[in-house]
Amino acid sequence: MAFLSCMVLIKVLFHRLPHVSRYVPESLLLIVLGLIFGAVVRKEIREGENTAASWNLTPELFFIYLLPPIVLEASYSLYNRTFSEYLGIVLLFAVVGTIINFVLIGLSMYGLYTVGAFGGPSIKFDLKSMLLFSSLIVAVDPVAVLAIFQEIGVELSLYYIVFGESLFNDAITVVLYQIMSAFVGQDHVSGRDIGVGIASFITVSLGGLLIGVLIGVISCLFTRIRSHLGAFILIVMAYFSYIITHCVGWSGIIAIIGCGLVQAAYAFHNLDQKSVTLVHHLTKVVAEVCESVIFLFLGVAMLSENLVWHTGFMFWALALCLIVRALVIFGLTAIINFVNVDGTKLSIRKQLVLIYGGLRGAVAFSLAVLIQPERLGEFGHYNRQLIITAALFITMFTVGVMGVTMKPLVKLLHITLQPPKTLSLFSVLNRNVIDEVLASVEVILGFTGRNRLRTFLMHIDEKYIRRLLQNEPETYDQRLMKTYSELALKLHFAALQPQHCERILREVPEALKRHFFLDSNAKLSGSSSQLSNAHELDNCMRKQRLVQLDEAGRHQLDFHDQIRRANDMRTHGLTTRESLSQSGNVMFSVLNDLKPRLTDGRVSFEVMGHEV
């Protein structure tokens, strides 16, 4: 309880002290906290007040209780259009990149061991043990990197590539670790065993994904029944997907990722906003607690385990982790840029950030602690302690050195930043029209690219999938009206609370803010001298703003004639040269008609000559 209290205090103070959060990663502070409490636990063990066995990280504790909440929270956060657009790159780095890292690090470590590059003292390792070590050390955990990305505001493409790679990398790492754990327990591994291992890797991954998606769909159907237990149903079903997949021997991590993505895409729509907020906050809090508990075990292990230091093994392992990751990133990026995967190219600056973002963390350490020494042969206990020490050393170096220097590196490389988020009707309208135009261009050019594929999938999604899994699926026109409602509310609250105007209108387009507020201030400035005091002036300005908002509420922009053509193109999947012409005509027609208009029987609003 004392540890959790200190953990909460550190997290609160971390975000309140900008000088600390600017230079020190949060995960590093948690490691230090784990070391402090690890010293306390070790003292209690020596004095007989506690037993060492009660502080052992067991496979059941890690895989059943600590890991699922972390993965589920990440999968909920991963659902985003930007992530789907870069899914090919993410999977290439996470799956192919992780496997190549695993093979190269394991074979290189064994080769260096064979030629005696490690130096003294002498150690005894076979190829299977080296591959077991490489299977756990390839697990990346860029929590510090993602926190820096959020603080600086880097573009979403780079953020979701790093985020998605780390999440799927954990799933692939655990599968590789389980396969190698089975291999090290065998006296002889034949070619048939290797083939079975490869087939097992494929079936374990795909089977876990299938079960996760299936249970995610079932949870969506459950949430179509209105109930105050909707949030509880989602979390329980996601955990159930992990448990049932884990029991049948498939990948529970991949299952809970698939289930979480399906729930975020479809089931959240069936819940009220309070339930969705509850799901996000609850999973985030539980995930942070679980991660902090893992760091507590890390601190206990550093002070309680009989760690073994071998200079050659440690520094060669660290060097290979950095070198091999650089080679893999450069190699895969060359393929991505040549083949034009996902219609994008990664610059050398982004590649350097991806290389530097390969931090190791809680997963690598936990898998090292879970190694059973009897499976490693005659020197199993010594080799296990050596692997744990190496995992701790690499984790401390990457988090303590690379995590601290990541922010200066990102600024030095001048990584492109994400533009400020703008709440704009024009942006919503323009994005959908441009999607249709780009898809039509691909049809004219005679090839199927990402835009045409996205349009086709959106058509299937809106016409069939959402109608099956959601109550009252949100239509395109409803999304426009929702954006307008958010704009109207922000303007209304800003008029009521002028002292908080800047904060409330942070996401509102500048043209709209100037029209509603700056222009009204100019009109009132001439008559301000006639008011008796500042309070009356403020009331007058507020009334004038409310009058403007009321006038805007009596007007509307009639989308239903102009936008229906663009909506019909998307619904009916027009894929001819005519669709390009229609898309362009609709776009310019809409832009020209962004003016006040009255129509009986429809929700009214006004743009007043500005692009919103």
Residue pairs with C-beta under 8 A, 6 or more apart in sequence:
2 37
3 33
3 37
3 292
3 296
4 289
4 292
6 33
6 37
7 30
7 33
7 289
7 292
10 26
10 29
10 30
10 33
11 26
11 288
13 20
14 20
14 21
14 26
14 29
15 21
21 151
22 407
23 404
23 407
24 404
25 143
25 144
25 147
25 148
25 399
25 403
25 404
26 143
26 144
26 147
27 141
27 143
27 144
27 295
27 361
27 399
27 403
28 144
28 399
28 400
28 403
28 404
30 291
30 292
30 295
31 295
31 298
31 299
31 395
31 396
31 399
33 292
33 295
33 296
33 299
34 295
34 296
34 297
34 298
34 299
34 300
34 302
35 299
35 302
35 303
36 299
37 296
37 299
37 300
38 296
38 298
38 299
38 300
38 301
38 302
38 303
38 304
39 299
39 303
41 50
41 55
41 300
41 303
41 304
42 300
42 303
42 304
44 50
45 51
45 52
45 55
45 304
52 304
55 297
55 300
55 304
57 294
57 297
57 301
57 366
57 369
57 370
58 370
59 370
62 294
62 366
62 370
63 246
63 252
64 243
64 246
65 290
66 290
66 293
66 294
66 366
67 253
67 290
67 363
67 366
68 239
68 242
68 252
68 256
69 283
69 286
69 287
69 289
69 290
70 287
70 290
70 291
71 167
71 170
71 171
71 242
71 253
71 256
71 257
71 260
72 235
72 238
72 239
72 242
72 256
72 260
72 283
72 287
73 283
73 284
73 286
73 287
74 163
74 167
74 257
74 260
74 287
75 167
75 256
75 257
75 259
75 260
75 261
75 264
76 260
76 263
76 264
76 279
76 280
76 283
77 163
78 160
78 163
78 164
78 167
78 257
78 260
78 261
78 264
79 260
79 261
79 264
79 265
80 156
80 160
82 156
82 157
82 159
82 160
83 90
83 160
83 163
83 164
85 157
85 342
85 450
85 454
86 157
86 160
86 161
86 164
86 342
86 344
87 164
87 342
88 341
88 342
89 161
89 336
89 341
89 342
89 344
89 346
90 160
90 161
90 164
90 165
90 168
91 168
92 332
92 335
92 336
92 341
93 161
93 165
93 169
93 329
93 332
93 354
94 164
94 165
94 167
94 168
94 169
94 171
94 172
95 168
95 172
96 332
97 165
97 169
97 328
97 329
97 332
98 138
98 169
98 172
98 173
98 176
99 172
99 176
100 324
100 328
100 331
101 134
101 138
101 324
101 325
101 328
102 131
102 134
102 135
102 138
102 176
103 134
104 320
104 324
104 327
104 328
105 134
105 137
105 138
105 317
105 320
105 321
105 324
106 127
106 130
106 131
106 133
106 134
106 135
107 127
107 130
108 320
108 324
109 130
109 133
109 134
109 316
109 317
109 320
110 125
110 126
110 127
110 130
110 131
112 118
112 316
113 123
113 125
113 130
117 312
117 316
118 310
118 312
118 313
118 316
119 311
119 312
120 312
121 310
123 310
123 313
123 379
123 382
123 383
123 386
124 377
124 378
124 379
124 383
125 383
126 377
128 180
128 183
128 184
128 189
129 184
129 376
129 377
129 383
131 180
131 183
132 177
132 180
132 181
132 183
132 184
132 371
132 376
132 387
133 317
133 387
133 390
135 173
135 176
135 177
135 179
135 180
135 367
136 173
136 177
136 363
136 364
136 367
136 368
136 387
136 391
137 317
137 321
137 360
137 364
137 390
137 391
137 394
138 169
138 173
138 176
138 321
139 169
139 170
139 173
139 360
139 361
139 363
139 364
139 367
140 165
140 166
140 169
140 357
140 358
140 359
140 360
140 361
141 166
141 170
141 359
141 360
141 361
141 362
141 363
141 364
142 162
142 163
142 166
142 357
142 358
142 359
143 291
143 359
143 361
144 359
144 399
144 403
144 406
145 162
145 356
145 357
145 359
145 403
145 406
146 159
146 162
146 163
146 166
148 406
148 407
148 410
149 158
149 159
149 162
149 410
150 159
151 407
152 407
152 410
152 411
152 415
152 417
153 417
153 418
154 410
154 415
154 416
154 417
154 418
155 415
155 416
155 417
155 418
156 418
157 344
158 350
158 353
158 415
158 416
159 418
161 354
162 353
162 354
162 357
165 354
167 257
168 254
168 257
170 253
170 363
171 205
171 208
171 251
171 253
171 254
171 257
172 205
173 363
173 364
173 367
174 251
174 253
174 363
174 367
175 201
175 204
175 205
175 251
175 254
176 201
177 367
178 204
179 197
179 200
179 201
181 371
181 372
181 375
182 197
183 189
183 193
183 197
184 375
184 376
185 375
186 193
203 250
204 249
204 250
204 251
205 250
205 251
205 254
207 245
207 248
207 250
207 251
208 245
208 250
208 251
208 252
208 253
208 254
208 255
208 258
209 251
209 254
209 255
209 257
209 258
210 258
211 241
211 244
211 245
211 248
211 250
211 255
211 258
212 241
212 245
212 254
212 255
212 256
212 257
212 258
212 259
212 260
212 262
213 258
213 259
213 262
215 237
215 238
215 240
215 241
215 244
215 255
215 259
216 237
216 238
216 241
216 258
216 259
216 260
216 261
216 262
216 263
216 266
216 267
217 262
217 469
218 237
219 233
219 234
219 237
219 238
219 259
219 262
219 263
219 267
220 262
220 263
220 266
220 267
220 270
220 469
220 470
221 469
222 233
222 237
223 230
223 233
223 234
223 267
223 270
223 271
224 270
224 469
224 470
224 471
226 471
227 233
228 275
230 270
230 271
230 272
230 275
231 271
231 275
231 276
231 278
231 279
231 282
234 263
234 267
234 271
234 279
235 279
235 282
235 283
237 259
237 263
238 256
238 259
238 260
238 263
239 256
241 252
241 255
241 256
241 258
241 259
242 252
242 253
242 255
242 256
242 259
243 252
244 255
245 251
245 252
245 254
245 255
245 256
246 252
246 255
266 465
266 466
266 469
266 470
267 469
268 276
268 279
269 466
269 470
269 471
269 473
269 474
270 470
270 471
271 279
291 362
294 362
294 365
294 366
295 362
297 366
297 369
298 362
298 365
298 392
298 395
301 365
301 369
301 388
301 392
302 392
305 385
305 388
306 385
307 385
307 388
307 389
307 392
308 382
308 385
308 386
308 389
309 389
310 386
310 389
313 386
313 390
314 389
314 390
314 393
317 390
317 393
317 394
318 393
318 394
318 397
321 358
321 360
321 394
321 398
322 355
322 358
325 355
325 358
326 355
329 351
329 354
329 355
330 351
333 346
333 351
333 354
335 341
336 342
336 344
336 345
336 346
337 345
337 346
342 450
343 449
343 450
346 354
349 413
349 414
349 415
350 415
352 409
352 413
353 409
353 410
353 413
353 415
356 402
356 406
356 409
357 406
358 398
359 398
359 399
359 402
359 403
360 391
360 394
360 395
360 398
360 399
361 395
361 398
361 399
364 391
364 394
364 395
365 388
365 391
365 392
365 395
367 391
368 387
368 388
368 390
368 391
368 392
369 388
371 384
371 387
371 388
372 380
373 380
373 381
373 383
373 384
374 380
376 383
376 384
377 383
420 506
420 507
421 507
422 507
422 508
422 509
423 483
423 486
423 487
423 490
423 507
423 508
423 509
424 483
424 509
424 611
424 612
425 480
425 483
425 484
425 487
425 607
425 612
426 509
426 594
426 611
426 612
428 479
428 480
428 483
429 480
429 563
429 590
430 587
432 476
432 566
432 570
433 566
433 583
433 586
433 587
433 590
434 587
435 451
435 454
435 455
436 455
436 566
436 569
436 570
436 579
436 583
437 580
437 583
437 584
437 587
438 451
439 451
439 452
439 454
439 455
439 575
440 574
440 575
440 577
440 579
440 580
440 583
441 451
441 580
442 448
442 449
442 451
442 452
443 452
443 575
443 576
443 577
443 579
443 580
444 577
444 580
452 575
455 570
455 573
456 573
458 570
459 570
459 571
459 573
462 473
462 475
462 570
462 571
463 571
466 473
467 473
474 482
476 563
476 567
476 570
477 559
477 560
477 563
477 567
480 559
480 563
481 603
484 605
487 508
487 512
487 612
488 549
488 552
488 553
488 605
490 504
490 505
490 507
490 508
491 505
491 508
491 512
491 516
491 549
491 552
492 549
493 504
494 500
494 501
494 504
494 505
494 516
494 517
494 545
495 516
495 542
495 545
495 546
495 549
496 542
496 546
497 504
498 538
498 541
498 542
498 545
501 517
505 513
505 517
509 610
509 611
509 612
511 610
511 611
511 612
512 610
512 612
515 608
515 609
515 610
516 545
516 548
516 549
517 545
520 541
520 544
520 545
520 548
521 541
523 544
524 537
524 540
524 541
524 544
527 540
528 537
531 537
531 540
551 606
552 605
552 606
552 608
553 604
553 605
553 606
554 598
554 604
554 606
555 596
555 597
555 598
555 604
555 605
555 606
556 596
556 597
556 598
556 599
556 602
556 603
556 604
556 605
556 606
557 593
557 594
557 595
557 596
557 597
557 605
557 606
557 607
558 593
558 597
558 599
558 602
559 590
560 602
562 586
562 589
562 590
562 593
563 586
563 590
565 582
565 585
565 586
566 582
566 583
566 586
566 587
566 590
568 574
569 579
569 582
569 583
569 586
574 582
594 607
594 609
594 610
594 611
595 607
595 609
596 606
596 607
596 608
598 604
